[in-house]
Amino acid sequence: MERAGEVIEATATGFIAQCYELYHIPPLGSLVKTGDPPIYAVVCDATTSSIEPGRRPLARGYDEPDEESVYRASPQLSRLLRSVFSTLAVGFLEGDHRHHYLPPYPAAIHGFVYPCSNQEIKDFSSSFDFLNLLINSHLSVDAGELTASALRQMSQAHDNPHGFLVSAGKELTALLRGDYNLLRAILMRLKNE
Amino acid sequence: MSEHLGIVVAGSLNKGVEVKLDPLASVEDMAVGCYVTIAGKKRRFFGMITDISLAVTDEALTANPPDVGDTFLTEVLTGSVTYGALHVLPMLTMDVSSGLQPVKTVPSHFSRVSLAEEQDMELIFGKEEGGNFWIGSPLDMETRLCLNLEEFAKRSNGIFGKSGTGKTFLTRILLIGMLQKSKAVNLVFDMHNEYGWTGTSESGSGTVKGLKQMGMIQSRVAVFTLDEKNTRLRGASPDFVVRIGCNEIEPEDIAILRETLNLTDLAVEAAYSLRRRYGKSWIKEAINLTDAEQTGALLDSLKIHEATFQNLQRGLNTIKRLPFIEDESRSNAVEVILSYLDKGTSVVLEFGRHQNIVEYILVANLLSRRIYNQYRERTEKAIGDNSSKPRPLVITIEEAHKFLSPQLANQTIFGTIAREMRKYNVSLLVIDQRPSGIDEEVMSQLGTKITCLLDNERDVDSVLAGVSGKSELRSVLARLAAKQQALIFGHAVPMPVAFRPRDYGTAESYLEFAPGKENEKALDKEFEKLWE
């Protein structure tokens, strides 16, 4: 299976991976895995930026007719820029058993990161216990936004996406008791799938 | 599999149990008055739904509800943020060891609640066999609801409801039942000519069969009448024409007519004095006292004021003018009635055109008083020499609030009968549309009450007085349909039931009363089971 990236930083709550090719980033909210036995994580942020922290990209397209020409004119860009994505750990596999809470140990550096197959997504999302990890996250991406994209992505792997989203929605109502406005905001983002 | 409705989430013994409805069960399918079973940890509970409400977990939803067209949002929110709630009044518990018991505790949290099924109802109310008579079906169920008529006839009972709610139909059904299934014999004072021969109906052909026209019980019913002509005109031939003689009327009979005849208290007292003086022919004498001199002397000696006497005379004249009153009775109506009753034949006394309340009260009270006295003597004699007691008698009276008002309850024989329960083997079946007019003590003595829709607060209060779960039953009573729905509670039923009385008036419904019919239905059920 094609790799999504390689782990370059890992903590108890997730990991950061660099993509092998610029812009080949797994979508926000998608489920990825790394390691054996695998740790499952949801893509919660992505950045494309210069390899050197102090050196920022400069605009180069003034004389170019379109965006591809900018890259053709400066081929070193693919070496000077990199795409990196962050993930939030949501579970792991232990033997045959899937757990929907944080793994006891972080991922290994240089671990290969793979996108999960439809079947893996379907199996993992058969339980909604991971939702509270998403809801209670305090990352740069808003928790509601992240949860909504994760659910949208997961619903694609199911035979009945609508049914899946309705069940997920009902789980959310229990988690978000007391915050109807947040609940509503998330549900509105799920609705048009 | 019975329909799973929800689980118990809160409640108390006194106030009833709260049930959260399953998201799949729709609030709109629930109805107040339906039965549910609750599977507690140690025993099963049976209860009635007494209230249905909508609840939200988050008040913010009511301020900001989803769009009507937003199906996704409503689908998610239904059953999670919004849910239906039922209020259930537990009434009976079913324990493996001790069987059906009244409720003394509540089911534990999260007990499953389901709609009651046919087997449950049969378990509680009994099957249609032996002394159990099919009176109708519980609301929203097809099960046959049975009433134990032996228990029913052991006490005085009442049938209440606004005009037009179906009391007469219910009474007919019960009378037929009592004739078929209990040892009791009936004496019906039929003010509006509804029971004996053809009665009226607001639907269908406009007429329904009377008791005497029902093939299976014809031989055990006799139609007596006060108005022979009217009875014959309607197509019936009466078994006996009742006449009352003036010499049969006692001052007690005048006393209860005080209000209706506008007599003063003193006039009633005067009646007693005149009776003492003249004996049985006191009325004839009193009416004939027109000579002023003779009268004056007499009145002085009896210490009766003249105005009082005139008031009394006026009242007595009113009575004497009644067509069925004769000076001297040639036939002893009471003896004839008693002879029929002794043979086990029930008597329906039609009033024909005499539907005036004075006539009704006079005749009903007079005849009942004498029959009751006979019964009392016979019962006492039976106790004395250990012989068999007279047949249990049920006297059916309509417009009961005229006989049993607080002022009159102590004076009429009906008050006495109601209070004495079945000491002398006589009980009442009271039919009324104004139960608030009936004396409280008498109401409390009624064993079983069947009530159709009542809209007066006071009437509802008086019918439900002393019943446990009163406030819940009130809401069930208020929601009964205007026709063909009734609530029965009391001695003869293990728990209150809201039900739809069985049909009466169509050809099929008449056939259903045939004795073999209940066996037929049981056989049909057996056949169905074979195919399952």
HADDOCK unambig.tbl for C-alpha pairs under 7 A between the chains (distance, minus, plus):
assign (segid A and resid 166 and name CA) (segid B and resid 75 and name CA) 6.85 0.50 0.50
assign (segid A and resid 166 and name CA) (segid B and resid 76 and name CA) 5.30 0.50 0.50
assign (segid A and resid 169 and name CA) (segid B and resid 76 and name CA) 5.50 0.50 0.50
assign (segid A and resid 170 and name CA) (segid B and resid 76 and name CA) 5.36 0.50 0.50
assign (segid A and resid 170 and name CA) (segid B and resid 77 and name CA) 6.79 0.50 0.50
assign (segid A and resid 170 and name CA) (segid B and resid 80 and name CA) 6.00 0.50 0.50
assign (segid A and resid 173 and name CA) (segid B and resid 80 and name CA) 6.31 0.50 0.50
assign (segid A and resid 173 and name CA) (segid B and resid 81 and name CA) 6.34 0.50 0.50
assign (segid A and resid 177 and name CA) (segid B and resid 58 and name CA) 6.88 0.50 0.50
assign (segid A and resid 178 and name CA) (segid B and resid 58 and name CA) 6.11 0.50 0.50
assign (segid A and resid 180 and name CA) (segid B and resid 58 and name CA) 6.69 0.50 0.50
assign (segid A and resid 180 and name CA) (segid B and resid 60 and name CA) 6.27 0.50 0.50
assign (segid A and resid 180 and name CA) (segid B and resid 61 and name CA) 6.81 0.50 0.50
assign (segid A and resid 187 and name CA) (segid B and resid 73 and name CA) 6.72 0.50 0.50
assign (segid A and resid 191 and name CA) (segid B and resid 72 and name CA) 5.95 0.50 0.50
